[in-house]
Amino acid sequence: MIWLAMLVLGQQAPLTPVTVRNESELLTSDDYVTRAAGLGKSGYTVVEVFVDATGKPQTCGVAATSGSRDLDLKACAAAVLRGKYTPAADENGVAMYGIHRLRVRWVLESFFDAAVGKPKSPADLVLEVAKLPEGRGSVAVELAYFVDEQGAVQRCSVLQTSGFQAFDTGACSTMKKLQRYAPAKDKADKAWPVVRTQRIEFTSGEKR
């Protein structure tokens, strides 16, 4: 159970995550692997693309599988070979390495959904809190983290607010304390500080 504390966010400029400029062009219906489609395979693939300070993708890994290795590999291949990226930047606007988290929704009738903000796309992390705002079944916030070479979260910015400051600031402070990533490494196996993003959904354990 996570208890949220009210914190005051400073006026520091936000971190800027990696963005992909041609997300709608990454995949087409031809990319729905024939073998997977024939078996009726569907689900979400979540891939993480390691993008350098020039916007060039370095590596790609599957963070969450759809259950089909073919579909997972297709998502990573499309992200690396077709993606056109704008690099992440720190609070001063200096370009740096970053991790772009791409969600692909594979379904037969509507195979691809990469839009981050759509509610049918699942949260990256679900946390249970003591109480939610009145009338709300859940609260979601999207964050950007500055993660050091050791994988520790050092700083946090709110990219998409939950609409409630206590949850925005509580999400940042909670993740700085609890979250630890594997170091982000390039092709030469060198670890780099990166900007990462994550969408967190808060739910309540209280009985209604």
TIVO-533685 format. One record per residue: residue number from 1; x, z, y of N, C-alpha, C in turn. Coordinates in Angstrom, 2 decimals, padded with zeros to 5 digits. Each point is the difference from the previous one (the first is absolute). Layout:
REM residues N
{site NUM {X Z Y} {X Z Y} {X Z Y}} ...
END
This chain:
REM residues 208
{site 1 {000.85 000.00 -001.19} {-000.85 000.00 001.19} {000.88 000.00 001.24}} {site 2 {-000.21 -000.94 000.91} {000.79 -000.11 001.21} {-000.79 000.55 001.18}} {site 3 {000.59 000.93 000.75} {-000.61 000.51 001.21} {000.64 -000.69 001.19}} {site 4 {-000.82 -000.54 000.90} {000.51 -000.72 001.14} {000.18 000.93 001.19}} {site 5 {001.10 -000.15 000.69} {000.24 000.76 001.22} {-000.02 -000.95 001.18}} {site 6 {-000.58 000.41 001.12} {-000.05 -000.83 001.20} {001.37 -000.01 000.65}} {site 7 {000.56 -001.21 000.17} {001.27 -000.18 000.66} {-000.20 -000.90 001.20}} {site 8 {000.94 000.00 000.92} {-000.10 -000.84 001.18} {001.03 -001.11 -000.12}} {site 9 {-000.47 -001.26 -000.01} {000.91 -001.13 -000.07} {000.61 -000.26 001.37}} {site 10 {001.30 -000.28 000.01} {000.66 -000.33 001.25} {-000.33 -001.42 000.42}} {site 11 {000.54 -000.41 001.13} {-000.26 -001.33 000.53} {001.07 -000.99 -000.42}} {site 12 {000.72 000.30 -001.08} {001.04 -000.88 -000.49} {-000.58 -001.33 -000.44}} {site 13 {000.72 -001.09 000.28} {-000.46 -001.32 -000.42} {-000.10 -000.04 -001.52}} {site 14 {-000.97 -000.73 -000.53} {-000.18 -000.02 -001.45} {001.03 -000.86 -000.71}} {site 15 {000.21 000.29 -001.27} {000.77 -000.88 -000.87} {-000.78 -001.29 -000.22}} {site 16 {000.70 -001.09 -000.20} {-000.65 -001.28 -000.26} {000.32 -000.44 -001.43}} {site 17 {-001.00 -000.12 -000.85} {000.27 -000.39 -001.39} {000.26 -001.49 -000.13}} {site 18 {000.51 -000.39 -001.15} {000.14 -001.42 -000.33} {-001.39 -000.64 000.01}} {site 19 {-000.10 -001.20 000.54} {-001.25 -000.75 -000.09} {000.29 -001.36 -000.62}} {site 20 {-000.99 -000.53 -000.69} {000.12 -001.34 -000.58} {-000.87 -000.93 000.84}} {site 21 {000.60 -001.07 000.50} {-000.69 -000.86 000.96} {-000.94 -000.99 -000.67}} {site 22 {000.15 -000.21 -001.28} {-000.82 -001.01 -000.69} {-000.70 000.58 -001.22}} {site 23 {-000.53 001.21 000.14} {-000.59 000.69 -001.15} {-001.09 -000.81 -000.67}} {site 24 {-000.81 -000.71 000.79} {-001.11 -000.75 -000.58} {000.47 -001.21 -000.80}} {site 25 {001.29 -000.36 000.14} {000.53 -001.17 -000.69} {000.84 000.36 -001.22}} {site 26 {000.14 001.29 -000.28} {000.89 000.41 -001.09} {-000.50 -000.45 -001.36}} {site 27 {-001.29 000.10 -000.23} {-000.57 -000.33 -001.31} {-001.22 -000.88 000.15}} {site 28 {-000.20 -000.86 -000.99} {-001.19 -000.85 -000.05} {-000.63 000.16 -001.38}} {site 29 {-001.12 -000.68 -000.21} {-000.67 000.09 -001.30} {000.89 -000.53 -001.12}} {site 30 {000.93 -000.89 000.33} {000.92 -000.54 -001.01} {000.95 001.07 -000.53}} {site 31 {000.15 001.10 000.74} {000.92 001.05 -000.41} {-000.62 000.97 -000.99}} {site 32 {-001.30 -000.09 -000.21} {-000.63 000.87 -001.00} {000.43 -000.53 -001.36}} {site 33 {000.98 000.65 -000.58} {000.65 -000.48 -001.22} {-001.03 -000.34 -001.06}} {site 34 {000.11 -001.22 -000.55} {-001.00 -000.49 -000.96} {-000.21 000.96 -001.16}} {site 35 {001.08 000.52 -000.54} {-000.11 000.89 -001.15} {-000.76 001.27 000.37}} {site 36 {000.28 000.55 001.20} {-000.69 001.21 000.43} {-001.47 -000.27 000.28}} {site 37 {-000.28 -001.14 000.64} {-001.39 -000.35 000.29} {-000.79 -000.20 -001.28}} {site 38 {000.63 -000.66 -000.99} {-000.67 -000.25 -001.26} {-000.35 001.28 -000.74}} {site 39 {000.80 001.03 000.20} {-000.26 001.29 -000.64} {-000.91 000.89 000.84}} {site 40 {-000.40 -000.52 001.17} {-000.87 000.78 000.87} {000.72 001.14 000.70}} {site 41 {001.32 -000.12 000.15} {000.78 001.05 000.64} {-000.34 000.10 001.48}} {site 42 {-000.09 001.22 000.51} {-000.25 000.22 001.42} {000.60 001.34 000.38}} {site 43 {-000.10 000.34 001.29} {000.53 001.28 000.46} {000.87 -000.17 001.23}} {site 44 {000.68 001.07 000.38} {000.88 -000.02 001.16} {001.46 -000.02 -000.44}} {site 45 {000.78 -000.83 000.66} {001.45 000.09 -000.08} {000.48 000.48 001.37}} {site 46 {000.85 001.01 000.01} {000.63 000.44 001.25} {001.49 -000.22 -000.15}} {site 47 {000.56 -000.83 000.89} {001.44 -000.25 -000.04} {000.64 000.49 001.29}} {site 48 {001.27 000.37 -000.10} {000.76 000.44 001.16} {001.17 -000.96 000.19}} {site 49 {000.03 -000.65 001.17} {001.03 -000.98 000.32} {001.00 000.63 000.96}} {site 50 {001.26 000.01 -000.39} {001.07 000.56 000.82} {000.49 -001.10 000.94}} {site 51 {-000.23 000.17 001.30} {000.28 -001.02 001.01} {001.12 000.48 000.91}} {site 52 {001.02 -000.84 000.21} {001.14 000.43 000.82} {-000.30 -000.13 001.49}} {site 53 {000.98 000.34 000.82} {-000.20 000.05 001.45} {-000.14 -001.38 000.64}} {site 54 {000.23 -001.07 -000.77} {-000.22 -001.35 000.52} {-001.34 -000.56 -000.45}} {site 55 {-000.74 000.74 -000.82} {-001.28 -000.46 -000.50} {000.09 -000.70 -001.34}} {site 56 {001.16 000.05 -000.65} {000.17 -000.66 -001.29} {-000.32 000.97 -001.14}} {site 57 {-000.88 -000.41 -000.94} {-000.29 000.87 -001.14} {001.21 000.10 -000.93}} {site 58 {000.32 001.22 -000.39} {001.16 000.24 -000.86} {-000.41 000.18 -001.46}} {site 59 {-000.92 000.90 -000.24} {-000.45 000.28 -001.36} {-001.50 000.28 000.02}} {site 60 {-000.59 000.02 -001.18} {-001.42 000.31 -000.14} {-000.21 000.79 -001.28}} {site 61 {-000.84 001.02 000.08} {-000.31 000.80 -001.18} {-001.49 000.26 -000.08}} {site 62 {-000.50 000.20 -001.20} {-001.42 000.29 -000.22} {-000.21 001.50 000.12}} {site 63 {-000.78 000.40 001.00} {-000.29 001.42 000.22} {-001.21 000.45 -000.80}} {site 64 {-000.93 -000.91 -000.24} {-001.19 000.30 -000.80} {-000.42 -001.27 -000.72}} {site 65 {-000.13 000.09 -001.31} {-000.30 -001.19 -000.79} {-001.49 -000.29 -000.10}} {site 66 {-000.32 -001.26 -000.11} {-001.38 -000.43 -000.23} {-000.38 000.14 -001.46}} {site 67 {001.01 000.23 -000.83} {-000.22 000.01 -001.44} {000.42 -001.30 -000.65}} {site 68 {000.32 -000.99 000.84} {000.46 -001.30 -000.50} {001.40 -000.27 000.55}} {site 69 {000.97 -000.10 -000.89} {001.37 -000.26 000.44} {000.09 -001.35 000.71}} {site 70 {-000.75 -000.99 -000.48} {000.02 -001.33 000.62} {-000.45 000.07 001.46}} {site 71 {-001.10 000.71 000.25} {-000.52 000.09 001.36} {000.95 000.80 000.89}} {site 72 {000.58 001.06 -000.53} {000.94 000.80 000.78} {001.21 -000.83 000.42}} {site 73 {000.56 -000.75 -000.94} {001.17 -000.83 000.30} {-000.36 -001.10 001.00}} {site 74 {-001.19 -000.55 -000.12} {-000.44 -001.04 000.93} {-000.10 000.55 001.42}} {site 75 {-000.51 001.21 000.14} {-000.12 000.62 001.32} {001.37 000.20 000.64}} {site 76 {000.96 000.50 -000.79} {001.35 000.22 000.53} {000.67 -001.32 000.36}} {site 77 {-000.14 -000.99 -000.85} {000.63 -001.30 000.26} {-000.54 -000.61 001.29}} {site 78 {-001.32 000.08 000.18} {-000.60 -000.56 001.21} {000.47 000.75 001.24}} {site 79 {000.10 001.33 -000.10} {000.41 000.81 001.15} {001.42 -000.33 000.43}} {site 80 {000.89 -000.25 -000.96} {001.41 -000.27 000.32} {000.22 -001.46 000.39}} {site 81 {-000.59 -000.93 -000.73} {000.29 -001.41 000.21} {-000.79 -000.62 001.14}} {site 82 {-001.20 000.52 000.26} {-000.86 -000.61 001.01} {-000.15 000.84 001.27}} {site 83 {000.26 001.29 -000.10} {-000.25 000.89 001.12} {000.92 -000.26 001.19}} {site 84 {-000.59 000.00 001.20} {000.76 -000.12 001.26} {-000.19 001.33 000.73}} {site 85 {001.09 000.76 000.12} {-000.10 001.38 000.45} {000.61 000.22 001.38}} {site 86 {-000.62 000.92 000.73} {000.59 000.54 001.22} {000.54 001.37 -000.37}} {site 87 {001.29 000.27 000.29} {000.59 001.25 -000.47} {-000.60 001.24 000.66}} {site 88 {000.23 001.12 -000.64} {-000.41 001.29 000.57} {000.87 000.32 001.21}} {site 89 {-000.44 000.97 000.79} {000.78 000.44 001.16} {-000.18 001.49 000.20}} {site 90 {001.04 000.64 000.55} {-000.11 001.43 000.29} {-000.73 000.22 001.31}} {site 91 {-000.03 001.24 000.47} {-000.76 000.32 001.21} {000.56 -000.66 001.25}} {site 92 {001.25 -000.46 -000.05} {000.62 -000.68 001.14} {-000.11 -001.52 -000.10}} {site 93 {-000.70 -000.47 -001.02} {-000.17 -001.44 -000.16} {001.16 -000.69 -000.69}} {site 94 {000.93 000.76 -000.55} {001.16 -000.57 -000.69} {-000.40 -000.37 -001.43}} {site 95 {000.25 -001.26 -000.37} {-000.37 -000.47 -001.34} {000.76 000.77 -001.07}} {site 96 {-000.68 000.28 -001.11} {000.61 000.73 -001.10} {-000.65 -000.43 -001.31}} {site 97 {000.53 000.49 -001.09} {-000.55 -000.30 -001.31} {-001.38 000.67 -000.16}} {site 98 {-000.81 -000.60 -000.84} {-001.32 000.57 -000.23} {-000.56 -000.42 -001.35}} {site 99 {-001.04 000.69 -000.41} {-000.71 -000.30 -001.25} {-001.40 -000.48 000.36}} {site 100 {-000.32 -001.23 -000.40} {-001.36 -000.50 000.20} {-000.79 000.21 -001.28}} {site 101 {-001.11 000.70 000.12} {-000.85 000.31 -001.15} {-001.16 -000.98 -000.01}} {site 102 {-000.05 -000.84 -001.01} {-001.02 -001.05 -000.10} {-000.94 000.31 -001.14}} {site 103 {-001.30 000.00 000.29} {-001.02 000.24 -001.02} {-000.70 -001.31 -000.33}} {site 104 {-000.02 -000.34 -001.26} {-000.67 -001.21 -000.45} {-001.14 000.40 -000.93}} {site 105 {-001.18 -000.46 000.30} {-001.18 000.30 -000.83} {-000.33 -001.24 -000.81}} {site 106 {000.15 000.10 -001.30} {-000.26 -001.13 -000.89} {-001.38 000.17 -000.64}} {site 107 {-000.93 -000.88 000.34} {-001.29 -000.04 -000.67} {-000.39 -001.46 -000.14}} {site 108 {-000.77 -000.32 -001.01} {-000.31 -001.40 -000.28} {-000.79 -000.66 001.12}} {site 109 {-000.97 000.73 000.58} {-000.84 -000.65 001.00} {000.62 000.02 001.39}} {site 110 {000.92 000.91 000.24} {000.65 000.10 001.32} {001.36 000.61 -000.24}} {site 111 {000.95 -000.86 -000.37} {001.21 000.47 -000.66} {000.98 000.73 000.89}} {site 112 {-000.06 -000.21 001.31} {001.09 000.53 000.82} {-000.53 000.72 001.22}} {site 113 {000.48 001.21 000.21} {-000.36 000.76 001.18} {001.22 000.79 000.44}} {site 114 {000.71 -000.51 001.01} {001.22 000.67 000.45} {-000.23 000.81 001.26}} {site 115 {-001.24 000.04 000.50} {-000.28 000.70 001.25} {000.13 001.50 -000.20}} {site 116 {000.88 000.60 000.78} {000.31 001.42 -000.18} {-001.19 000.88 000.35}} {site 117 {-000.76 -000.38 001.02} {-001.01 000.91 000.50} {-001.33 -000.01 -000.73}} {site 118 {-000.20 -000.87 -000.99} {-001.30 -000.08 -000.64} {-000.23 001.19 -000.93}} {site 119 {-001.19 000.60 000.06} {-000.25 001.21 -000.79} {000.07 -000.21 -001.50}} {site 120 {-000.20 -001.25 -000.48} {000.05 -000.21 -001.45} {001.43 000.04 -000.53}} {site 121 {000.99 -000.03 000.89} {001.38 000.14 -000.41} {000.34 001.49 -000.08}} {site 122 {000.51 000.47 -001.13} {000.18 001.45 -000.17} {001.09 000.58 000.87}} {site 123 {-000.11 001.30 000.28} {001.03 000.70 000.76} {001.26 000.13 -000.85}} {site 124 {001.15 000.15 000.68} {001.26 000.21 -000.71} {000.09 001.41 -000.55}} {site 125 {-000.63 000.93 000.69} {000.08 001.40 -000.39} {-001.29 000.71 000.39}} {site 126 {-000.52 000.82 -000.89} {-001.20 000.79 000.28} {000.37 001.47 -000.01}} {site 127 {-000.33 000.70 001.09} {000.28 001.43 000.12} {-001.32 000.77 000.13}} {site 128 {-000.05 001.15 -000.63} {-001.19 000.84 000.08} {000.21 001.08 001.05}} {site 129 {-000.97 000.15 000.89} {000.06 001.01 001.05} {-001.14 000.99 -000.16}} {site 130 {000.10 001.11 000.72} {-001.01 001.04 -000.13} {-001.36 -000.45 000.54}} {site 131 {000.02 -000.78 001.09} {-001.26 -000.38 000.62} {000.19 -001.28 000.79}} {site 132 {-001.01 -000.86 -000.04} {-000.01 -001.25 000.76} {-000.92 000.15 001.21}} {site 133 {000.14 -000.90 000.98} {-000.95 000.02 001.13} {-001.44 -000.14 -000.50}} {site 134 {-000.91 000.59 000.71} {-001.41 -000.01 -000.37} {-000.50 -001.43 -000.22}} {site 135 {-000.63 -000.22 -001.14} {-000.59 -001.29 -000.29} {000.95 -001.03 -000.57}} {site 136 {001.26 000.36 -000.21} {000.97 -000.95 -000.52} {000.31 000.29 -001.46}} {site 137 {-000.04 -001.06 -000.83} {000.36 000.15 -001.40} {001.49 -000.10 -000.23}} {site 138 {000.69 -000.66 000.93} {001.45 -000.13 -000.05} {000.50 -000.39 001.38}} {site 139 {001.30 000.14 000.22} {000.64 -000.38 001.26} {001.30 -000.71 -000.36}} {site 140 {000.27 -001.15 000.63} {001.20 -000.77 -000.32} {000.83 -000.25 001.25}} {site 141 {001.32 -000.02 -000.18} {000.93 -000.26 001.09} {001.14 -000.86 -000.54}} {site 142 {000.50 -000.91 000.82} {001.15 -000.83 -000.39} {001.21 000.43 000.81}} {site 143 {001.12 000.22 -000.69} {001.21 000.53 000.62} {001.18 -000.95 -000.17}} {site 144 {000.96 000.13 000.92} {001.32 -000.63 -000.16} {001.02 001.12 -000.02}} {site 145 {000.95 -000.07 -000.94} {001.03 001.03 -000.14} {001.38 -000.60 000.27}} {site 146 {000.86 000.81 000.61} {001.43 -000.30 000.01} {000.61 000.77 -001.15}} {site 147 {000.52 -000.72 -000.99} {000.55 000.62 -001.21} {001.51 -000.22 -000.01}} {site 148 {000.77 001.07 -000.16} {001.46 -000.13 000.06} {000.58 -000.55 -001.30}} {site 149 {001.33 -000.14 -000.03} {000.67 -000.61 -001.14} {-000.19 000.79 -001.30}} {site 150 {-000.30 001.29 000.13} {-000.20 000.83 -001.19} {-001.46 -000.01 -000.47}} {site 151 {-000.87 -000.65 000.77} {-001.41 -000.08 -000.39} {-000.88 001.08 000.61}} {site 152 {000.54 000.77 000.95} {-000.78 001.07 000.64} {-000.73 -000.54 001.23}} {site 153 {-001.25 000.42 000.18} {-000.78 -000.39 001.18} {000.48 000.82 001.19}} {site 154 {000.47 -000.68 001.04} {000.52 000.68 001.18} {-000.99 000.00 001.16}} {site 155 {-000.68 -001.13 000.20} {-000.94 -000.10 001.12} {-001.23 -000.76 -000.46}} {site 156 {-001.06 000.11 000.79} {-001.28 -000.58 -000.41} {-000.77 -000.46 001.23}} {site 157 {-000.66 -001.15 -000.12} {-000.89 -000.50 001.05} {-001.35 -000.34 -000.62}} {site 158 {-001.06 000.15 000.78} {-001.34 -000.36 -000.46} {-000.26 -001.45 000.38}} {site 159 {-000.24 -000.85 -001.00} {-000.30 -001.41 000.24} {-001.49 -000.23 000.18}} {site 160 {-000.80 000.67 -000.82} {-001.46 -000.12 000.09} {-000.58 001.40 -000.12}} {site 161 {-000.58 000.47 001.07} {-000.47 001.37 000.05} {-001.22 000.23 -000.88}} {site 162 {-000.13 001.22 -000.45} {-001.19 000.41 -000.75} {-001.16 000.28 000.95}} {site 163 {000.33 000.12 001.28} {-001.01 000.40 000.98} {-000.02 001.50 000.24}} {site 164 {000.87 000.71 -000.72} {000.07 001.46 000.13} {001.46 000.40 000.12}} {site 165 {000.39 000.57 001.14} {001.41 000.29 000.24} {000.57 000.96 -001.03}} {site 166 {-000.79 000.98 -000.43} {000.50 000.96 -000.97} {000.41 -000.68 -001.30}} {site 167 {-000.75 -001.02 -000.41} {000.34 -000.70 -001.24} {001.18 -000.95 000.20}} {site 168 {000.08 -000.63 001.17} {001.14 -000.88 000.28} {001.30 000.79 -000.01}} {site 169 {000.04 001.08 000.77} {001.22 000.78 000.10} {000.27 000.78 -001.28}} {site 170 {-001.08 000.44 -000.65} {000.16 000.70 -001.27} {000.57 -000.90 -001.08}} {site 171 {-000.42 -001.28 000.00} {000.53 -000.95 -000.97} {001.50 -000.19 000.20}} {site 172 {000.41 -000.16 001.26} {001.43 -000.18 000.28} {000.81 001.22 -000.43}} {site 173 {-000.44 001.18 000.38} {000.77 001.20 -000.31} {000.03 000.27 -001.50}} {site 174 {-001.12 -000.25 -000.68} {-000.06 000.21 -001.45} {000.95 -000.93 -000.73}} {site 175 {000.01 -001.29 000.38} {000.83 -000.96 -000.70} {001.48 000.22 000.28}} {site 176 {000.34 000.47 001.18} {001.41 000.31 000.29} {000.49 001.13 -000.90}} {site 177 {-000.89 000.91 -000.34} {000.38 001.12 -000.85} {000.00 -000.37 -001.49}} {site 178 {-000.96 -000.84 -000.41} {-000.22 -000.21 -001.43} {000.56 -001.30 -000.56}} {site 179 {000.06 -001.05 000.84} {000.34 -001.31 -000.54} {001.51 -000.22 -000.09}} {site 180 {000.43 -000.56 -001.11} {001.40 -000.36 -000.19} {000.03 -001.34 -000.74}} {site 181 {000.70 -000.97 000.58} {000.07 -001.33 -000.59} {001.35 -000.22 -000.67}} {site 182 {000.03 -000.94 -000.93} {001.28 -000.48 -000.50} {000.68 -000.75 001.14}} {site 183 {001.32 000.14 000.17} {000.69 -000.72 001.08} {-000.27 -001.50 -000.07}} {site 184 {-000.23 -000.62 001.17} {-000.23 -001.44 000.08} {001.34 -000.72 000.02}} {site 185 {000.23 -000.86 -000.99} {001.30 -000.65 -000.13} {-000.12 -001.51 000.07}} {site 186 {001.03 -000.63 000.58} {000.02 -001.45 000.08} {000.58 -000.59 -001.29}} {site 187 {000.24 -001.31 000.01} {000.51 -000.67 -001.19} {001.38 000.48 -000.40}} {site 188 {000.75 000.52 000.98} {001.34 000.51 -000.28} {-000.03 001.48 -000.41}} {site 189 {-001.19 000.54 -000.20} {-000.20 001.39 -000.42} {000.38 001.00 001.08}} {site 190 {-000.05 -000.43 001.27} {000.27 000.90 001.11} {-001.32 000.57 000.51}} {site 191 {-000.05 001.32 000.19} {-001.21 000.65 000.50} {-000.10 -000.12 001.51}} {site 192 {-001.22 -000.21 000.50} {-000.25 -000.16 001.43} {-001.15 000.89 000.44}} {site 193 {000.03 000.48 001.26} {-001.21 000.62 000.54} {-001.05 -001.09 000.21}} {site 194 {-001.25 000.31 -000.24} {-001.06 -001.01 000.08} {-001.25 000.58 000.65}} {site 195 {-000.86 -000.90 000.46} {-001.34 000.37 000.42} {-000.95 -000.35 -001.14}} {site 196 {-000.79 000.96 -000.43} {-001.00 -000.19 -001.05} {-001.39 000.27 000.56}} {site 197 {-001.00 -000.53 -000.66} {-001.38 000.29 000.38} {-000.74 000.60 -001.19}} {site 198 {-001.04 000.74 000.31} {-000.82 000.61 -001.05} {-001.38 000.32 000.56}} {site 199 {-001.01 -000.26 -000.80} {-001.37 000.38 000.38} {-000.42 001.20 -000.83}} {site 200 {-000.41 001.04 000.70} {-000.36 001.26 -000.64} {-001.49 000.25 000.18}} {site 201 {-000.64 000.38 -001.08} {-001.42 000.37 000.06} {-000.13 001.48 -000.31}} {site 202 {-000.73 000.70 000.84} {-000.28 001.42 -000.21} {-001.39 000.15 -000.60}} {site 203 {-000.09 000.79 -001.04} {-001.29 000.34 -000.58} {-000.11 001.52 -000.04}} {site 204 {-001.19 000.49 -000.27} {-000.22 001.44 000.01} {-000.43 000.49 -001.37}} {site 205 {000.50 001.19 -000.35} {-000.39 000.61 -001.26} {-001.18 000.93 000.14}} {site 206 {-000.52 000.14 001.24} {-001.12 000.92 000.20} {-001.27 -000.56 -000.61}} {site 207 {-000.84 000.87 -000.50} {-001.25 -000.40 -000.61} {-001.02 -000.33 001.08}} {site 208 {-000.74 -001.07 -000.25} {-001.01 -000.43 000.96} {-001.40 000.33 -000.52}} 
END
